Amino acid sequence: RPAGSAPGAHTRWILDLRAPDGAERRLFFDDTRAFGTVLAATPALLDRWRFWRELGPEPLELDAAGFDRRLRGRRAIKAALLDQRVVAGIGNIYADEALHRAGIDPRRPVADLGPAERRALLAALRAVLLLSIAQCGSSIRDYRDADGNAGAFQNSFAVYGRGGQPCAGCGRPLARCRVAGRATVFCPACQR
C-alpha cells in the first residue's frame, strides 16, 4: 500500500519499505483469524525452530514415494492430512475437497489405504491446490489476496460447507461429521 496507509482492523504487523528509487510503500500482514506468524530469522535460527524443522513438505513438491513414506499409522486419513508435520499447507477445505476427488472416506485409517489410493490422493491434493491457486484462494468470509482481490475457489467446492446438499457426483446428500476436531463433509456413496 502507499506509505502512510492506515492499518485495518486485522492488521497484525506493518513493514515500511523504501525502494532503491526512493519510493516508499507499506506492507501489512492482515490475519483475521490470528493463525499466522511473522518471523525474521537467519537460516541458523530456522534450523533451531522446532516448528520449522518438523514442517512436512508441500504436496506440490512431493513425489508418490515420498507421500507414501509420510503416511503412517491407524489414524484417520483426514487427520494425517491436517497434520503439518506430515504434509504442509493442507487445511480443512483442501483436505475435504481432495478426499472427495480421490473417492476416499475422510474417516478411513491411513493404514487401510492401498498404493493406488495414495497416488490418487496425492494427485487430487495437487489438482485442488493448483485450482485454488488459479482462482486466488477461497473468500468464504473476508479473505482477500495481497492486491485486495477476493478468491473464487469457493465457487468450485464439491463438498466443503455443503453438508446435506446433493453430491455433484451421485446426487445423494452429503454427510457431515467431525474428524480431528474439524467439521468434515463427504459423500458416503462416492467416498469409500
MDTraj code that builds the backbone (N, CA, C; nanometers):
import mdtraj as md
import numpy as np

residues = "ARG PRO ALA GLY SER ALA PRO GLY ALA HIS THR ARG TRP ILE LEU ASP LEU ARG ALA PRO ASP GLY ALA GLU ARG ARG LEU PHE PHE ASP ASP THR ARG ALA PHE GLY THR VAL LEU ALA ALA THR PRO ALA LEU LEU ASP ARG TRP ARG PHE TRP ARG GLU LEU GLY PRO GLU PRO LEU GLU LEU ASP ALA ALA GLY PHE ASP ARG ARG LEU ARG GLY ARG ARG ALA ILE LYS ALA ALA LEU LEU ASP GLN ARG VAL VAL ALA GLY ILE GLY ASN ILE TYR ALA ASP GLU ALA LEU HIS ARG ALA GLY ILE ASP PRO ARG ARG PRO VAL ALA ASP LEU GLY PRO ALA GLU ARG ARG ALA LEU LEU ALA ALA LEU ARG ALA VAL LEU LEU LEU SER ILE ALA GLN CYS GLY SER SER ILE ARG ASP TYR ARG ASP ALA ASP GLY ASN ALA GLY ALA PHE GLN ASN SER PHE ALA VAL TYR GLY ARG GLY GLY GLN PRO CYS ALA GLY CYS GLY ARG PRO LEU ALA ARG CYS ARG VAL ALA GLY ARG ALA THR VAL PHE CYS PRO ALA CYS GLN ARG".split()
xyz = np.array([
    [0.0836, -0.1173, 0.0000],
    [0.0000, 0.0000, 0.0000],
    [0.0890, 0.1248, 0.0000],
    [0.0329, 0.2390, -0.0320],
    [0.1116, 0.3628, -0.0279],
    [0.1625, 0.3926, 0.1132],
    [0.2763, 0.4590, 0.1213],
    [0.3331, 0.4983, 0.2503],
    [0.2289, 0.5760, 0.3296],
    [0.2233, 0.5508, 0.4602],
    [0.1302, 0.6225, 0.5466],
    [-0.0102, 0.5649, 0.5504],
    [-0.0373, 0.4596, 0.4717],
    [-0.1703, 0.3974, 0.4729],
    [-0.2018, 0.3473, 0.6136],
    [-0.3264, 0.3642, 0.6532],
    [-0.3689, 0.3205, 0.7867],
    [-0.3887, 0.1698, 0.7886],
    [-0.3544, 0.1049, 0.8990],
    [-0.3781, -0.0387, 0.9094],
    [-0.5267, -0.0691, 0.9215],
    [-0.5627, -0.1919, 0.8878],
    [-0.7004, -0.2366, 0.9008],
    [-0.7261, -0.2956, 1.0379],
    [-0.8478, -0.3395, 1.0593],
    [-0.8877, -0.3956, 1.1889],
    [-0.8108, -0.5225, 1.2245],
    [-0.7648, -0.5959, 1.1229],
    [-0.6982, -0.7231, 1.1480],
    [-0.5491, -0.7189, 1.1132],
    [-0.4937, -0.5998, 1.1005],
    [-0.3508, -0.5867, 1.0726],
    [-0.2735, -0.6258, 1.1971],
    [-0.1842, -0.7216, 1.1821],
    [-0.1042, -0.7710, 1.2946],
    [0.0402, -0.7230, 1.2881],
    [0.0824, -0.6738, 1.1700],
    [0.2222, -0.6381, 1.1509],
    [0.2321, -0.5410, 1.0339],
    [0.3184, -0.4416, 1.0443],
    [0.3382, -0.3424, 0.9393],
    [0.4877, -0.3320, 0.9096],
    [0.5224, -0.3311, 0.7827],
    [0.6609, -0.3125, 0.7411],
    [0.6643, -0.1962, 0.6430],
    [0.7375, -0.0907, 0.6799],
    [0.7558, 0.0235, 0.5901],
    [0.8789, -0.0012, 0.5053],
    [0.8640, 0.0105, 0.3745],
    [0.9700, -0.0223, 0.2789],
    [1.0086, 0.1000, 0.1966],
    [1.1352, 0.1037, 0.1562],
    [1.1824, 0.2074, 0.0653],
    [1.2529, 0.1378, -0.0502],
    [1.2058, 0.1636, -0.1717],
    [1.2646, 0.1045, -0.2924],
    [1.3954, 0.1753, -0.3252],
    [1.4805, 0.1123, -0.4071],
    [1.6071, 0.1765, -0.4457],
    [1.5873, 0.3143, -0.5083],
    [1.4724, 0.3354, -0.5730],
    [1.4467, 0.4670, -0.6337],
    [1.3904, 0.5680, -0.5334],
    [1.3780, 0.5275, -0.4073],
    [1.3304, 0.6168, -0.3021],
    [1.1807, 0.6094, -0.2759],
    [1.1078, 0.5379, -0.3600],
    [0.9624, 0.5252, -0.3404],
    [0.9349, 0.4482, -0.2112],
    [0.8396, 0.4965, -0.1346],
    [0.8041, 0.4316, -0.0081],
    [0.6716, 0.3592, -0.0218],
    [0.6656, 0.2416, 0.0375],
    [0.5439, 0.1596, 0.0372],
    [0.5270, 0.1016, 0.1756],
    [0.4094, 0.0536, 0.2042],
    [0.3796, -0.0064, 0.3340],
    [0.3193, -0.1448, 0.3099],
    [0.3756, -0.2443, 0.3778],
    [0.3291, -0.3823, 0.3672],
    [0.2578, -0.4191, 0.4963],
    [0.1352, -0.4677, 0.4839],
    [0.0563, -0.5087, 0.6005],
    [0.0437, -0.6598, 0.6036],
    [0.0513, -0.7153, 0.7231],
    [0.0184, -0.8553, 0.7442],
    [-0.1157, -0.8554, 0.8153],
    [-0.2225, -0.8867, 0.7419],
    [-0.3571, -0.8932, 0.7973],
    [-0.3909, -1.0391, 0.8230],
    [-0.4373, -1.0672, 0.9434],
    [-0.4628, -1.2046, 0.9840],
    [-0.5907, -1.2088, 1.0675],
    [-0.7038, -1.2193, 1.0001],
    [-0.8341, -1.2161, 1.0643],
    [-0.8478, -1.3186, 1.1753],
    [-0.8026, -1.4403, 1.1493],
    [-0.8221, -1.5486, 1.2462],
    [-0.7033, -1.5677, 1.3400],
    [-0.6013, -1.4862, 1.3256],
    [-0.4824, -1.4888, 1.4116],
    [-0.4144, -1.6257, 1.4119],
    [-0.4061, -1.6886, 1.2938],
    [-0.3360, -1.8161, 1.2793],
    [-0.1906, -1.7952, 1.2379],
    [-0.1594, -1.6804, 1.1810],
    [-0.0299, -1.6579, 1.1182],
    [0.0796, -1.6172, 1.2143],
    [0.2014, -1.6206, 1.1621],
    [0.3201, -1.5804, 1.2362],
    [0.4109, -1.5041, 1.1413],
    [0.4734, -1.4009, 1.1920],
    [0.5769, -1.3305, 1.1173],
    [0.7057, -1.3491, 1.1958],
    [0.8085, -1.3946, 1.1276],
    [0.9365, -1.4189, 1.1933],
    [1.0479, -1.3761, 1.0991],
    [1.1336, -1.2876, 1.1455],
    [1.2546, -1.2529, 1.0714],
    [1.3644, -1.3387, 1.1313],
    [1.4233, -1.4250, 1.0499],
    [1.5171, -1.5227, 1.1059],
    [1.6307, -1.5514, 1.0098],
    [1.7416, -1.5853, 1.0668],
    [1.8549, -1.6340, 0.9886],
    [1.8336, -1.7830, 0.9638],
    [1.9049, -1.8402, 0.8677],
    [1.8943, -1.9854, 0.8483],
    [1.9281, -2.0636, 0.9756],
    [2.0240, -2.0144, 1.0522],
    [2.0613, -2.0848, 1.1765],
    [1.9458, -2.0839, 1.2758],
    [1.8755, -1.9726, 1.2854],
    [1.7609, -1.9655, 1.3764],
    [1.6493, -2.0587, 1.3285],
    [1.6238, -2.0601, 1.1992],
    [1.5215, -2.1501, 1.1458],
    [1.5553, -2.2956, 1.1768],
    [1.6833, -2.3306, 1.1675],
    [1.7253, -2.4678, 1.1985],
    [1.6980, -2.5050, 1.3433],
    [1.6947, -2.4069, 1.4328],
    [1.6692, -2.4347, 1.5747],
    [1.5208, -2.4291, 1.6099],
    [1.4383, -2.3744, 1.5203],
    [1.2945, -2.3592, 1.5471],
    [1.2268, -2.4933, 1.5214],
    [1.1743, -2.5529, 1.6260],
    [1.1151, -2.6871, 1.6172],
    [1.0042, -2.6950, 1.5117],
    [0.9146, -2.5967, 1.5101],
    [0.8053, -2.5974, 1.4123],
    [0.8603, -2.6082, 1.2704],
    [0.9604, -2.5286, 1.2392],
    [1.0178, -2.5260, 1.1042],
    [1.0866, -2.6584, 1.0716],
    [1.1613, -2.7128, 1.1680],
    [1.2320, -2.8391, 1.1467],
    [1.1358, -2.9534, 1.1200],
    [1.0201, -2.9504, 1.1864],
    [0.9241, -3.0608, 1.1756],
    [0.8224, -3.0432, 1.0640],
    [0.8223, -2.9274, 0.9993],
    [0.7244, -2.8999, 0.8940],
    [0.7459, -2.9951, 0.7765],
    [0.6388, -3.0605, 0.7350],
    [0.6472, -3.1543, 0.6231],
    [0.6613, -3.0822, 0.4902],
    [0.6874, -3.1566, 0.3847],
    [0.6979, -3.0974, 0.2511],
    [0.5597, -3.0568, 0.1989],
    [0.5587, -2.9670, 0.1037],
    [0.4332, -2.9276, 0.0397],
    [0.3963, -3.0311, -0.0660],
    [0.2669, -3.0552, -0.0860],
    [0.2237, -3.1589, -0.1810],
    [0.2717, -3.1353, -0.3241],
    [0.2884, -3.0091, -0.3632],
    [0.3331, -2.9811, -0.4999],
    [0.4811, -3.0148, -0.5193],
    [0.5526, -3.0383, -0.4093],
    [0.6957, -3.0699, -0.4159],
    [0.7242, -3.2139, -0.3733],
    [0.6216, -3.2943, -0.3599],
    [0.6356, -3.4290, -0.3058],
    [0.6031, -3.5319, -0.4130],
    [0.6865, -3.6337, -0.4261],
    [0.6565, -3.7403, -0.5211],
    [0.5761, -3.8504, -0.4517],
    [0.5275, -3.9448, -0.5290],
    [0.4401, -4.0504, -0.4751],
    [0.5105, -4.1326, -0.3684],
    [0.6365, -4.1658, -0.3891],
    [0.7096, -4.2465, -0.2905],
    [0.7270, -4.1690, -0.1601],
    [0.7573, -4.0411, -0.1700],
    [0.7721, -3.9583, -0.0504],
    [0.6406, -3.9434, 0.0238],
    [0.5321, -3.9255, -0.0495],
    [0.3990, -3.9143, 0.0120],
    [0.3651, -4.0439, 0.0843],
    [0.3924, -4.1549, 0.0206],
    [0.3650, -4.2855, 0.0794],
    [0.4432, -4.3049, 0.2098],
    [0.5694, -4.2627, 0.2115],
    [0.6521, -4.2760, 0.3328],
    [0.5999, -4.1888, 0.4466],
    [0.5419, -4.0754, 0.4151],
    [0.4964, -3.9821, 0.5177],
    [0.3637, -4.0266, 0.5814],
    [0.2849, -4.1037, 0.5091],
    [0.1566, -4.1507, 0.5614],
    [0.1775, -4.2787, 0.6410],
    [0.1556, -4.2698, 0.7698],
    [0.1737, -4.3860, 0.8573],
    [0.0630, -4.3898, 0.9606],
    [0.0427, -4.5080, 1.0190],
    [-0.0426, -4.5202, 1.1361],
    [-0.1861, -4.5565, 1.1088],
    [-0.2627, -4.5593, 1.2163],
    [-0.4024, -4.6012, 1.2113],
    [-0.4986, -4.4830, 1.2172],
    [-0.4474, -4.3626, 1.2358],
    [-0.5413, -4.2501, 1.2467],
    [-0.6113, -4.2249, 1.1139],
    [-0.7192, -4.1479, 1.1203],
    [-0.7980, -4.1172, 1.0006],
    [-0.7130, -4.0404, 0.9000],
    [-0.7348, -4.0677, 0.7726],
    [-0.6565, -4.0027, 0.6677],
    [-0.6711, -3.8512, 0.6733],
    [-0.7888, -3.7993, 0.7037],
    [-0.8029, -3.6538, 0.7109],
    [-0.7178, -3.5969, 0.8236],
    [-0.7120, -3.6648, 0.9373],
    [-0.6272, -3.6193, 1.0483],
    [-0.4813, -3.6139, 1.0047],
    [-0.4374, -3.7125, 0.9283],
    [-0.2992, -3.7135, 0.8794],
    [-0.2741, -3.5968, 0.7847],
    [-0.3699, -3.5687, 0.6967],
    [-0.3524, -3.4578, 0.6020],
    [-0.3468, -3.3224, 0.6721],
    [-0.4208, -3.3077, 0.7809],
    [-0.4217, -3.1805, 0.8538],
    [-0.2969, -3.1609, 0.9400],
    [-0.2226, -3.2672, 0.9627],
    [-0.1002, -3.2605, 1.0429],
    [0.0109, -3.1995, 0.9578],
    [0.0518, -3.0786, 0.9910],
    [0.1508, -3.0062, 0.9111],
    [0.2888, -3.0726, 0.9138],
    [0.3101, -3.1661, 1.0059],
    [0.4362, -3.2410, 1.0078],
    [0.4366, -3.3486, 0.8999],
    [0.3189, -3.3918, 0.8573],
    [0.3083, -3.4932, 0.7521],
    [0.3208, -3.4262, 0.6152],
    [0.2340, -3.3310, 0.5889],
    [0.2326, -3.2544, 0.4651],
    [0.1966, -3.1109, 0.5025],
    [0.2727, -3.0151, 0.4536],
    [0.2482, -2.8747, 0.4867],
    [0.1444, -2.8130, 0.3931],
    [0.0643, -2.7242, 0.4481],
    [-0.0248, -2.6433, 0.3654],
    [-0.1619, -2.7002, 0.3377],
    [-0.1963, -2.8137, 0.3957],
    [-0.3288, -2.8708, 0.3737],
    [-0.4175, -2.8331, 0.4917],
    [-0.5185, -2.7534, 0.4650],
    [-0.6151, -2.7162, 0.5665],
    [-0.7447, -2.7929, 0.5460],
    [-0.8461, -2.7543, 0.6209],
    [-0.9732, -2.8251, 0.6199],
    [-1.0389, -2.8288, 0.4812],
    [-1.0389, -2.7148, 0.4139],
    [-1.1012, -2.7083, 0.2812],
    [-1.0315, -2.8030, 0.1844],
    [-0.8982, -2.7897, 0.1742],
    [-0.8227, -2.8701, 0.0782],
    [-0.8327, -3.0190, 0.1097],
    [-0.8321, -3.0546, 0.2375],
    [-0.8440, -3.1958, 0.2747],
    [-0.9785, -3.2520, 0.2291],
    [-1.0882, -3.1827, 0.2622],
    [-1.2208, -3.2323, 0.2214],
    [-1.2318, -3.2445, 0.0698],
    [-1.1881, -3.1416, -0.0013],
    [-1.2013, -3.1410, -0.1469],
    [-1.1153, -3.2495, -0.2121],
    [-0.9924, -3.2666, -0.1650],
    [-0.9037, -3.3681, -0.2235],
    [-0.9532, -3.5091, -0.1930],
    [-0.9989, -3.5321, -0.0712],
    [-1.0502, -3.6654, -0.0370],
    [-1.1724, -3.6995, -0.1215],
    [-1.2571, -3.6015, -0.1477],
    [-1.3731, -3.6265, -0.2345],
    [-1.3269, -3.6607, -0.3758],
    [-1.2355, -3.5815, -0.4282],
    [-1.1837, -3.6068, -0.5634],
    [-1.1234, -3.7463, -0.5752],
    [-1.0538, -3.7884, -0.4702],
    [-0.9866, -3.9191, -0.4717],
    [-1.0818, -4.0335, -0.4369],
    [-1.2048, -4.0015, -0.3926],
    [-1.3021, -4.1054, -0.3579],
    [-1.2705, -4.1775, -0.2279],
    [-1.2067, -4.1060, -0.1341],
    [-1.1647, -4.1672, -0.0079],
    [-1.2429, -4.1085, 0.1090],
    [-1.3002, -4.1943, 0.1903],
    [-1.3727, -4.1529, 0.3104],
    [-1.2721, -4.0897, 0.4068],
    [-1.2981, -3.9686, 0.4553],
    [-1.2026, -3.8999, 0.5434],
    [-1.1775, -3.9710, 0.6757],
    [-1.2666, -4.0621, 0.7148],
    [-1.2535, -4.1332, 0.8424],
    [-1.1686, -4.2593, 0.8316],
    [-1.1375, -4.3008, 0.7089],
    [-1.0611, -4.4252, 0.6905],
    [-0.9230, -4.4161, 0.7524],
    [-0.8798, -4.5222, 0.8173],
    [-0.7430, -4.5230, 0.8707],
    [-0.6404, -4.5193, 0.7576],
    [-0.5346, -4.4450, 0.7790],
    [-0.4269, -4.4351, 0.6805],
    [-0.3775, -4.5734, 0.6403],
    [-0.3614, -4.6628, 0.7373],
    [-0.3068, -4.7966, 0.7114],
    [-0.3941, -4.8780, 0.6155],
    [-0.5209, -4.8414, 0.6007],
    [-0.6111, -4.9159, 0.5134],
    [-0.6065, -4.8697, 0.3674],
    [-0.5321, -4.7636, 0.3388],
    [-0.5247, -4.7127, 0.2015],
    [-0.4196, -4.7894, 0.1229],
    [-0.4584, -4.8353, 0.0052],
    [-0.3646, -4.9055, -0.0821],
    [-0.2784, -4.8077, -0.1603],
    [-0.1750, -4.8570, -0.2260],
    [-0.0846, -4.7709, -0.3031],
    [-0.1566, -4.6875, -0.4101],
    [-0.2525, -4.7477, -0.4798],
    [-0.3249, -4.6735, -0.5843],
    [-0.4076, -4.5608, -0.5230],
    [-0.4671, -4.5854, -0.4066],
    [-0.5456, -4.4813, -0.3398],
    [-0.4555, -4.3665, -0.2930],
    [-0.3379, -4.3994, -0.2445],
    [-0.2438, -4.2949, -0.2007],
    [-0.1987, -4.2102, -0.3182],
    [-0.1714, -4.2746, -0.4322],
    [-0.1325, -4.1996, -0.5524],
    [-0.2472, -4.1113, -0.5990],
    [-0.3688, -4.1647, -0.5952],
    [-0.4858, -4.0857, -0.6358],
    [-0.5056, -3.9668, -0.5420],
    [-0.4816, -3.9872, -0.4146],
    [-0.4965, -3.8782, -0.3183],
    [-0.3924, -3.7697, -0.3421],
    [-0.2679, -3.8071, -0.3663],
    [-0.1655, -3.7059, -0.3942],
    [-0.2011, -3.6288, -0.5208],
    [-0.2474, -3.6964, -0.6234],
    [-0.2888, -3.6289, -0.7473],
    [-0.4059, -3.5338, -0.7198],
    [-0.5000, -3.5770, -0.6359],
    [-0.6151, -3.4930, -0.6022],
    [-0.5712, -3.3712, -0.5206],
    [-0.4801, -3.3905, -0.4270],
    [-0.4278, -3.2768, -0.3493],
    [-0.3654, -3.1740, -0.4415],
    [-0.2826, -3.2202, -0.5326],
    [-0.2174, -3.1288, -0.6275],
    [-0.3208, -3.0555, -0.7132],
    [-0.4183, -3.1283, -0.7642],
    [-0.5203, -3.0675, -0.8504],
    [-0.6003, -2.9616, -0.7747],
    [-0.6384, -2.9931, -0.6509],
    [-0.7162, -2.8992, -0.5697],
    [-0.6331, -2.7747, -0.5394],
    [-0.5076, -2.7938, -0.5016],
    [-0.4218, -2.6790, -0.4715],
    [-0.4002, -2.5921, -0.5950],
    [-0.3719, -2.6533, -0.7084],
    [-0.3494, -2.5754, -0.8307],
    [-0.4750, -2.5002, -0.8740],
    [-0.5910, -2.5638, -0.8601],
    [-0.7167, -2.4958, -0.8921],
    [-0.7393, -2.3780, -0.7981],
    [-0.7138, -2.3984, -0.6692],
    [-0.7309, -2.2907, -0.5726],
    [-0.6355, -2.1749, -0.6014],
    [-0.5114, -2.2065, -0.6343],
    [-0.4140, -2.1015, -0.6678],
    [-0.4618, -2.0242, -0.7903],
    [-0.5066, -2.0961, -0.8922],
    [-0.5544, -2.0314, -1.0149],
    [-0.6753, -1.9415, -0.9883],
    [-0.7558, -1.9770, -0.8857],
    [-0.8762, -1.8998, -0.8549],
    [-0.8546, -1.8038, -0.7383],
    [-0.7292, -1.7837, -0.6999],
    [-0.6952, -1.6832, -0.5969],
    [-0.7430, -1.7212, -0.4569],
    [-0.7579, -1.8500, -0.4289],
    [-0.7988, -1.8924, -0.2954],
    [-0.9491, -1.8858, -0.2751],
    [-0.9884, -1.8985, -0.1487],
    [-1.1305, -1.9008, -0.1122],
    [-1.1666, -1.7786, -0.0297],
    [-1.2669, -1.7073, -0.0702],
    [-1.3166, -1.5930, 0.0071],
    [-1.4510, -1.6296, 0.0664],
    [-1.4450, -1.7129, 0.1699],
    [-1.5681, -1.7578, 0.2339],
    [-1.6286, -1.6436, 0.3138],
    [-1.5475, -1.5735, 0.3880],
    [-1.5956, -1.4575, 0.4638],
    [-1.5336, -1.3305, 0.4080],
    [-1.4076, -1.3072, 0.4459],
    [-1.3467, -1.1798, 0.4092],
    [-1.2047, -1.1925, 0.3566],
    [-1.1630, -1.3098, 0.3133],
    [-1.0271, -1.3269, 0.2610],
    [-1.0076, -1.2427, 0.1355],
    [-0.8938, -1.1783, 0.1272],
    [-0.8521, -1.1056, 0.0086],
    [-0.7038, -1.1346, -0.0124],
    [-0.6588, -1.1339, -0.1382],
    [-0.5162, -1.1544, -0.1628],
    [-0.4421, -1.0224, -0.1407],
    [-0.3128, -1.0206, -0.1687],
    [-0.2308, -0.9024, -0.1426],
    [-0.2766, -0.7804, -0.2224],
    [-0.3443, -0.8018, -0.3336],
    [-0.3950, -0.6901, -0.4138],
    [-0.5385, -0.6527, -0.3785],
    [-0.5953, -0.7176, -0.2768],
    [-0.7318, -0.6873, -0.2352],
    [-0.8389, -0.7633, -0.3105],
    [-0.7995, -0.8575, -0.3954],
    [-0.8963, -0.9336, -0.4748],
    [-0.9526, -1.0503, -0.3947],
    [-1.0811, -1.0731, -0.4092],
    [-1.1455, -1.1889, -0.3471],
    [-1.1116, -1.3133, -0.4275],
    [-1.1020, -1.4253, -0.3593],
    [-1.0799, -1.5518, -0.4273],
    [-1.2103, -1.6054, -0.4839],
    [-1.1993, -1.7067, -0.5697],
    [-1.3179, -1.7654, -0.6310],
    [-1.3246, -1.9167, -0.6123],
    [-1.2279, -1.9749, -0.5401],
    [-1.2258, -2.1208, -0.5263],
    [-1.3515, -2.1740, -0.4581],
    [-1.4124, -2.0940, -0.3697],
    [-1.5335, -2.1401, -0.3022],
    [-1.6459, -2.1722, -0.4018],
    [-1.6393, -2.1176, -0.5211],
    [-1.7403, -2.1462, -0.6232],
    [-1.7208, -2.2848, -0.6855],
    [-1.6062, -2.3478, -0.6545],
    [-1.5749, -2.4804, -0.7085],
    [-1.5887, -2.5920, -0.6047],
    [-1.6279, -2.5592, -0.4831],
    [-1.6350, -2.6616, -0.3778],
    [-1.7306, -2.7738, -0.4171],
    [-1.6806, -2.8960, -0.4076],
    [-1.7651, -3.0130, -0.4302],
    [-1.8321, -3.0552, -0.3001],
    [-1.7598, -3.0405, -0.1858],
    [-1.8144, -3.0876, -0.0590],
    [-1.8044, -2.9862, 0.0554],
    [-1.6941, -2.9149, 0.0650],
    [-1.6710, -2.8293, 0.1818],
    [-1.7890, -2.7341, 0.2050],
    [-1.8421, -2.7373, 0.3271],
    [-1.9522, -2.6484, 0.3641],
    [-2.0853, -2.6817, 0.2990],
    [-2.0957, -2.7978, 0.2365],
    [-2.2177, -2.8321, 0.1625],
    [-2.2931, -2.9493, 0.2242],
    [-2.2694, -2.9780, 0.3522],
    [-2.3366, -3.0888, 0.4181],
    [-2.4871, -3.0848, 0.3984],
    [-2.5464, -3.2000, 0.3648],
    [-2.6902, -3.2103, 0.3428],
    [-2.7324, -3.1803, 0.1998],
    [-2.6485, -3.1140, 0.1230],
    [-2.6795, -3.0836, -0.0162],
    [-2.6458, -3.2039, -0.1036],
    [-2.6967, -3.2079, -0.2262],
    [-2.6685, -3.3225, -0.3128],
    [-2.5225, -3.3259, -0.3578],
    [-2.4677, -3.4452, -0.3645],
    [-2.3328, -3.4660, -0.4177],
    [-2.3369, -3.4387, -0.5675],
    [-2.2385, -3.3641, -0.6166],
    [-2.2313, -3.3344, -0.7598],
    [-2.2068, -3.4606, -0.8412],
    [-2.1477, -3.5632, -0.7781],
    [-2.1181, -3.6872, -0.8490],
    [-2.2344, -3.7828, -0.8597],
    [-2.3071, -3.8014, -0.7476],
    [-2.4115, -3.9042, -0.7478],
    [-2.5504, -3.8513, -0.7112],
    [-2.5585, -3.7300, -0.6600],
    [-2.6868, -3.6715, -0.6247],
    [-2.7363, -3.7039, -0.4849],
    [-2.6703, -3.7944, -0.4149],
    [-2.7116, -3.8279, -0.2778],
    [-2.6695, -3.7169, -0.1830],
    [-2.7350, -3.7058, -0.0670],
    [-2.6990, -3.5998, 0.0284],
    [-2.5577, -3.6189, 0.0847],
    [-2.4856, -3.5093, 0.0946],
    [-2.3527, -3.5115, 0.1549],
    [-2.3665, -3.5212, 0.3058],
    [-2.2823, -3.6013, 0.3675],
    [-2.2859, -3.6235, 0.5122],
    [-2.1892, -3.5297, 0.5834],
    [-2.2178, -3.5068, 0.7118],
    [-2.1310, -3.4259, 0.7986],
    [-2.0861, -3.5090, 0.9169],
    [-1.9625, -3.4851, 0.9593],
    [-1.9109, -3.5460, 1.0813],
    [-1.7932, -3.4610, 1.1286],
    [-1.7291, -3.5056, 1.2360],
    [-1.6078, -3.4382, 1.2834],
    [-1.4928, -3.5365, 1.2737],
    [-1.3821, -3.4904, 1.2173],
    [-1.2593, -3.5688, 1.2093],
    [-1.1474, -3.4771, 1.2563],
    [-1.0692, -3.5253, 1.3511],
    [-0.9583, -3.4473, 1.4075],
    [-1.0083, -3.3126, 1.4597],
    [-1.1305, -3.3133, 1.5151],
    [-1.1877, -3.1921, 1.5720],
    [-1.2363, -3.0911, 1.4700],
    [-1.2371, -3.1271, 1.3429],
    [-1.2774, -3.0344, 1.2372],
    [-1.4051, -3.0809, 1.1702],
    [-1.4896, -2.9847, 1.1343],
    [-1.6097, -3.0158, 1.0578],
    [-1.5661, -3.0792, 0.9265],
    [-1.6334, -3.1861, 0.8892],
    [-1.5957, -3.2628, 0.7712],
    [-1.7209, -3.2943, 0.6920],
    [-1.7131, -3.2748, 0.5607],
    [-1.8254, -3.3065, 0.4726],
    [-1.7740, -3.4032, 0.3667],
    [-1.8536, -3.5082, 0.3395],
    [-1.8129, -3.6089, 0.2419],
    [-1.9369, -3.6766, 0.1861],
    [-1.9170, -3.7518, 0.0791],
    [-2.0257, -3.8285, 0.0191],
    [-2.0104, -3.9750, 0.0594],
    [-2.1066, -4.0275, 0.1375],
    [-2.0979, -4.1672, 0.1811],
    [-2.1031, -4.2671, 0.0641],
    [-2.1579, -4.2241, -0.0497],
    [-2.1671, -4.3144, -0.1643],
    [-2.0405, -4.3091, -0.2517],
    [-1.9879, -4.1912, -0.2754],
    [-1.8712, -4.1754, -0.3644],
    [-1.7379, -4.1955, -0.2952],
    [-1.7352, -4.1772, -0.1647],
    [-1.6094, -4.1872, -0.0907],
    [-1.6097, -4.3118, -0.0048],
    [-1.5219, -4.4040, -0.0353],
    [-1.5138, -4.5317, 0.0359],
    [-1.3835, -4.5442, 0.1120],
])
top = md.Topology()
chain = top.add_chain()
for i, resn in enumerate(residues, 1):
    res = top.add_residue(resn, chain, resSeq=i)
    for name in ("N", "CA", "C"):
        top.add_atom(name, md.element.get_by_symbol(name[0]), res)
traj = md.Trajectory(xyz[None], top)
